[in-house]
């Protein structure tokens, strides 16, 4: 496998949360962005934090990569910026609003990845893809840039054309993907965590 860089996506505006999510504290005061970086750290040579243009780094112990202008293009802009700043490395991506994804789940993604896979992602028990928890190979850089250039900002728009390996709950023995893939979008989600 090529060099691997961990990318914490923390550039969202958090509209439904009422604020950006990256610096929200969860377990013992650890921010969501720091939690994601700690999950990625054991598996990656480097971990970077992706933030919106002009955004603050919610995990200052890690290097920051800022999305290029214009703002508001979603996580694909952060992934494109990470590709642009990381040489030839593949990216292990984790959005900061998945606080229950741990190193073990990320390691499972890497364990099953083959050189032919352009992406390796996890699906939950309902069959819903979670592409912001996954391996993005360097071969995805051009499709990501093209999508942004033509105004396709939804990550899911890339899945149909890419060689995607999906891990479903049966591929993750001893783990509960439905519990791990809880995505924090609202204050109620945070309170229930």
BELGIBEL-V268268 format. One record per helix or strand of 2 or more residues. SS is the DSSP state (H for helix, E for strand). FROM is the first residue (numbers start at 0). LEN is the number of residues. If there is no record, write none. Layout:
# BELGIBEL-V268268
ss=SS from=FROM len=LEN
ss=SS from=FROM len=LEN
This chain:
# BELGIBEL-V268268
ss=E from=3 len=6
ss=H from=26 len=3
ss=H from=31 len=10
ss=E from=45 len=6
ss=E from=62 len=4
ss=H from=74 len=11
ss=E from=89 len=6
ss=H from=102 len=10
ss=E from=118 len=5
ss=E from=128 len=8
ss=H from=139 len=10
ss=H from=154 len=4
ss=E from=163 len=4
ss=H from=168 len=3
ss=H from=176 len=4
ss=H from=186 len=6
